[in-house]
Amino acid sequence: MDFTIPKEIESYLAELDDFIEKVIKPIENRDDNIRFFDHRREHARTDWDNQGLPRHEWEELLGEMRRAADKAGHLRYALPKEYGGKDGTNLGMAVIREHLAAKGLGLQNDLQNESSIVGNFPTVFMFRDFGTEAQKEKFIRGSLDGSVRIAFGLTEPDHGSDATWMETHARRETRDGVAGYVINGQKMWNTGMHVATHDFVFARSSGKDGDAMGISCFIVPCDAPGVKIEEYLWTFNMPTDHPRVSFTNVFVPETEILGDPDRGLELAQHFVHENRIRQAASSLGAAQFCINESVAYAKMRKPFGKALAVNQAIQFPLVEAHTECEMIRSLIHKTAWQMDQMSKPDVAKYLSDKVSMCNYRANRLVCEAADLAMQVHGGIGYSRHKPFEHIYRHHRRYRITEGAEEIQIRKVGGHLFGMIGGSAARKKAAE
């Protein structure tokens, strides 16, 4: 077995580092843009008097970063060449995301906004794999040139992981000779609606509560009559772009359903494995950053005339966390490599439990590592002059979003006890 990172990926990391130093860092340090990353970051990013939304200057800075990365050919790395990408692999994305997160806070990779010089484009793949030709032409092109921005409405005020029990319903109706559906309901954590042009709204169109079938994915224009942002939910990590949205008698033509009208939940799951493995890699990178910073500080800080680093009470917790990083890194790389050998349906069938292992353990680790870094650094670690509180507040949400860690563990248990996949799946994944 060869555990060496492929040479082309290692070379690409060096290319990204050069791009960051020559292009991104000068932007970050221009016009006091560093305020978005130093101790002022939460206030600089948040328009407290406008519902806690991201400030326009902050989002414009992120947009400038993405445009520069796209011009240099990095932003679309993970996309197929037909869309201007590099046919990036899951292993490549995992290595890159860890590498960027391990640098700490910076414009090159601000995951509070899911924004990076190497972008993630889940909706592009959804349209590629499920869209009609007309939908592909409109929404893939628009997603790439920035004229279309799509939010994701699945979770509801009273329903999260139990998506098959959602209360948002769509009934058939014809208006002005156009066949379609009328949607009524609410969505929670409908992220990005303040700038979105369209919203993926998942609604039950047939069947009964609890059925996996009968849920459709509607492409709803955000300015459609009946779409209303009710409130923005203030969160542990501000600013917020997470609203509760209501849909009252919203008419959508049947041509604006993505994929099979009965199989909308399959679309919601379509990109989840790629997202989860990349999220795990980012959490791993941030955890390693916290550990590295703590080791450096412990060697430098000399209370009572000797370095903190000589104390086993400092060494041992950092050794434990560092060891966990090494183990999780190996699992992430192996799982990402295996994903590259399979089709998406096979990944869902044979590797879903491994992806869940990577995700919940890495997300838990980064929270523990950030907390440990605060403890090692003492008072300054608790302050906003160090990045650990920001890392903790941001990554803490990943233990809930993208499937709470309890859901991930349940999935692993389903595979382990033969309730999902069974022995054939375990054998296939091991090959």
N, C-alpha and C positions, 0 to 999 in steps of 0.2 A: 504494500500500500504506500502511496506517495502523498504525503501531507503538505508538500511544497505548494505555495500559492503560485499559480501559473505566471510565467515570466511576463506575458502581455499585460496581466493585471498589475503586477508590481511596477512595470514601466508606466502604466497609466496613472498610478498613484503619484509617481514623480512628476508627471505632466500636470496633474491637478495641483500639486503643491506649488509648482512654478507659476501656474495661472493665478492661484490665490495670492501669492506674494507680489506678482507684477500688476494684477488687475483689481482683485477684490480688496486687498488690504488698503490700497490708496483710497478707494471709495469709502471704506469703513472709517478711515481716519480723516476724511475731508469734512469741513463744515461742522465740526463737532458731532458727526454721526456716531462717534464712540459713545455718546450718551445712551444709545439704544442697547449697549452691552455692558457698561460699567454699573456702578451702584445706583445710577439714576434710571436704569432700564425699565422698570415697571411703570414709573410715572411717565417717562418719555414715550413709551409705546401706547399708553392708555389715555383716551379722551374721556376723562371721568365725568364731564358734563354732557356727554353725548352717549348716554346709556352704557358707558364703559367700553365702547367700541375701539378698535385700533385707530390710532391717529393717522391722518392722511399721509403725513410725512414719513411715517414708519412703513406704511404699505408701498409708498412710492419708492423708498429705498430698496425694499425687497424686489420690487418690479425691475428696478435698474440692475440689480444683481442678476436676476433671471435673464434679462435681455443680454447682458454681457456674457453670461454663461452659454446662452443659445448661440450667440454670434461666434463664440470660440468653439462650438461643436460639442459642449459637455452636457448641456441641460437634457438633451434627448437620448442620452447614452442607452437607457434601457429599452427604447423603442426600436421597432424594426427599421431597417434602412429605408424602406419605402416611405416612412414618415420622417426621414431625416435623422434617424437614430444610428446606433452602432451595433444593434442586435445584442445588447448587453445581456449577460447571463445572470441567473440568480446568485451564483457564487460571486461574480464580479460585483453585483450590487451590495451583497452582504459585506464584502471586504471594504468596499468604498465607503459605505455608510458607517462602519465601525471606525475607519480611518479618520473620516471627517469629524465624527462626534468626539473622538479621543483628543481633538485639538482644543476642546473647550468651547466657550461661547465665541461666536464670530459670525460675520455676515455670510460666510461660505456655507453655513449649514445651521439654520435656525429652525429647529423642529417644533418649536412652539407654534409655528405657522405651517409646518410640513413643507418648508421652503429650503431648497438646497441647490447648489450649482449642478448637482446631478439629480434631476427631477424624477418624480414618481407620477405616472399618468394612468391611474387605474381606469378612468372613464374612457380613455382612448381604446383600451383593450376591450372594454364592454361593448362599445359601438362596433369595433372591428369584428368581434365574435358573434354578436347578436343583432346588430343593426341592419336595417334595410339599406339599399344603396343610397336612397335619398338621405337617410339619417347619417350614414357614414360621411357623405359629401358635406353635409351641413355641420355636423357636430365634431367630427375629427379635425377637419380643417379649422373650425372656429376655436376648438380647444387649444390648438397649437399656435394660432396667431393671436390668441387672447381676446377675440371678439365674443367667445362663448365661455362662460364659467358655470359649472354645474355643481349644485349642492346635493346633499344626500339625505333624504327623509325616510328613515326606517323606524327609529325608536319613537315611542309615544309617551305621554305623561304617565300612563298606567301600564305600559308594556315596553320591556327592553329585550332581554334575552328570549322572552316568550313571544317571539314575533308572529307566530302562527295564530295568536289570539288578538292581533291588532284590531282596533275598533274603527280605523279609517276604512270606509267602504266606498266602492264605486258601482253605480248602477247604470245600465245601458239607457241611452236616450239619443234621440235624433233631433238636432237643432238646425233649422234652415236647410234641411235636406242633407245635413252632414251627420253620419253615424258616429257616435262616440259614447263617452261615459261622463257622469256627474259625480264628482268626488266630494265627500264630506268627512271631516275628521280633524285631528290635530297631530302634529309631530313635535318631538322634543329634541334638543341638541341638533337642530337642523343647520349644521355648521356652514358658515360662509354665505348665508343668505343676504348679508348686507351688500355684497358685490356680485352675487350670482345673477345670471340671466335666465337660468332654468334650474329646476329642481327635480331630482329623481324622487317621485312620491310613490311609495309602496302602499297598495290598498287592496283589500279583499274585494274581488269582483265576482267570485262564485264560491261554492262550498260553504263549509261551516267552521266555526271557531275551532282551532286546533288542527285543522287540515293543513298539510304542507302545500297542497295544490290549491289553486284558486286565488292566488295572490299575484297581482300584476304590477309591473314597474312602468309608471307613467312619466313621460317627459313633460313637465308642466312649466310654462313660461312664468317667471316670477311676477310679471306685471299682469297676469290674468285676473279678471274680476273674481273676487272671492278669496284671493290669497292675501293673508294678513299676518304680519309679524306682530305677535302679541306682546312679547317682552324678550329682552336679552338676559340670560342667566349669568350673574356674576359668579366667577369661579375662583378656586384656590390660586390659580395662576392667571393674572390679568395681563392684557386686555381680553375681552370676550368677543367671540363672533358666533356664539351658540344660542340661537333663539328658540322660543316656542312659537310655532306657526300654526295658524288655523286655516282650514280649507272649507269654504262654505259655498255649496252649489257651484263648484268649479268645473266648467265644461272642458273636456279634452277630447279631440277627435281620436278615433280608434287608430289612426295612422301614427299617433304619438305614443304608442305602447312599444317598449323596447323588448324584443324577444317574444317568446311564447306567453300569451296572456295568463296562462295557468301556472307558469313556472317562474314567477318573479323572484322567489326566494333563492333560486339557483343563481340568478344574476347577482344577488346581494353577496353570495358566497364565492362568486367567480374569481375575484381578485384577492380574497382574504388571505390566502396562503402566501402570496408574494408580499402583501403588506405586513403580515405578521413576522415573516422571517427578516424583512428589512427593519422593522421596528425593533426586533430583538437585537439585531446587529448594532443599531444606533444606541440602544440602552447599554449594550456591552461596552461600546466605545466610551460612552459617558462615565460608566462605572470605572473603567480603566483610568480615565482622566482623573477622577477623584482619588483613586489609589496612588497614582503617580505623584500628584500634587501633595498628598499627605506624606509620602515617603520623603520627598524633597524637603518639606517643611520640618519633618521630624529630625532630619539630619542637620538642619540649619539652626533650629531653636534649641537654646541651651539653658534651661532653667536649672538652678542649683549647680551651675558650673559644668554641666555635661549635657550632651545632645539627648533630646527626647528619644532618638532612635535606639539608644542602648537599652531602653526599658522594654522588657518582654510584654508588659501590658499594652505598649504601643505596637510592638512588632507582631504579636500573635494575631490580633484581629485583622491587620492588614495582610498578613500571610494567608489567612483564611479567605479573605475577599479576593486576593490575587489568584489563589488556587481555583476558586470558583470561576473566575474569569477564564482561566485556561481551559477548564472543563467545558464551559458553555461555548467558548470559541470553537473548540473541536466539534461539538455537536452542531453548531450553526453551519460551519463550513461543510461538514459531511452532509447535512440535510439539504443545504442549498445546492451542493453538487448533485445529489440524488434527484432533486427537483429538475435539474437541467437534463436529466436522462429520460424524463417521463413527459407524457402529455398532461394537460391540466386535469382531465378526469382521473387519470391514474394517480396524480399527486393527491387529489382529494380522497381517493380510495386507499392508497397504500402509505402515504406519508403524513396524513393529517395529524396524527398523534405526535409525530416527531416535531412538526412545526409548532404545535401547542406546547410541547416541552420547552423548546427554545424560547418561545414567547413569554410564558409566564415566569420561567426562572430568570431570564435576563431582566425583565421588568421589575421583578422583586429585588434582584441583585443591585440594580442601580440606585434604588431607594435606600437600601442598606449601606451602600458605598458612600452615598452623599451624606447620610446621617453620620457615618463613621468619620468622614472627612471633617465635618463640623466639630466633632468631638476632639479629634487630633489637633485641629487648629485653634481650639478654645474659643475665646470671645470673638476674635476676628473671623473665625469660621462661621459663626452665627450671623455675622453682619452681612449686609448686601455688598460689601467691598470684596467679598469672595463670591464665586459663582455657585457655591454648593446649594444654597437655599433655592436658587432658581432651578437648578437641575432637579432637585427633589420635587419641587412643586410641579414642574412640567411632567416629569416621568411618572409621578404618582398616578396620573390619570390613566396611563397605559395599563395599569393593573385593573382597570374597569372597562375602558373602551376597547374596541376591536375584539370583544368577547372577554368578560371578566375572567380573572385567573381561575375562579371556581368552575367556570364553563370550560376553560382549557383543561383543567385537571379532570373534569368529568369525561371529556373526550378521550383523554389518555386512558382513563379507567375503562371506558367502553371498549377500546382496542385491547387493553391488557386482559380483560375478563371475557373477551370473545363476543361482546354484545355489538361491536362495530367491526367490520372488516374480517375478523376471524383469522385463522392460522394462515390462510392463503395470502392475506394482506401482509402479515408479518414476514412470511417467506419472501414475498416479492420485494419488500422494502429492504430486506437483508442482502439481496443479491447485488 
